[in-house]
């Protein structure tokens, strides 16, 4: 992987985790867990992006959107699981 791709998914994942921790208070395991979930989801989104044979040259903005979508989906899944467990 390129260094800029790793930096993008890490930054976007941590940002998505922080936003989820501050905006979606009920449920969850705290800010640190939200940051880690955001980071993991961002990584998953990036891996799916590459598995679909999308070129990394698609641009930083596209990569940021994919990473944010992955992070958001993992965090929302965790919130749903927490509420229904």
N, C-alpha and C positions, 0 to 999 in steps of 0.2 A: 504494500500500500504506500501511497505517497504521504509525506508528512503533512501536507495541507489537508488531506482527506481525514486523517486521524485527528488533527487539531479541530477540524470542523465538527465531526461527530461528537468529540468530547465536549467542546464548548456548547454546542446545541443541546446535547443530552443533559449537561449540568444545568443549563438555563431552563430547559423544560421541566426538569425535576424541581428546581427552585420555584418556578411559577406554579407548578401543581401544588407544592407544599404551602404556598402562601394563598392561593386562590381557592383551593378545594380543602377546607379544613376538616370537615367531618370524615372520619375514617382515615385509615393510613397508619403508618408506623413512625412518623416523625420526619423531620427535614432531611436527616442523613439518609434514611431509607429512600425517601423520594428522590434525592440526588442520585443515589446508586441505581434506582429503578429507571430514572431518566437516562442515565449513562448506558445501562444495559439495553434499553429500548432503542436508543440511538444507534448502538452497534448492530442490533438486529435489523433495523431499517436499512442501514448501510450495506449489510451483507445481502439482504434481499435485493437491494438496488443492483449490486454487482452480479448476483445470481441471475437476474433478468437480462444480463448482458448489456446493461446501460454503461456507456463509457464514462470513466471518471472525468473526462474533459467536458462533460455536460455543463459544468459550471458550479461555482461555489453556492450560488443561490439555490439551485436544484438540489444539491447535496444537503444543504441546510433544511430545506423543506422535507426531504425524505427522512432525515435524521429526526426532525421534530415530530413528524407523523409517527415514526417508530416509537419514540419516547412517549408521546402522548397515548398511543394505544396500549403500551405496557402499563403505564400509570393508571389509565382508566380501567384496564382489566384488573389490576390489583385492587382498586377502589370497589369495583363491582364484586370481586371475590370476598373482600373484607365485609361488605354490607350483607352478603347472602350466606356467609358461613355461620 
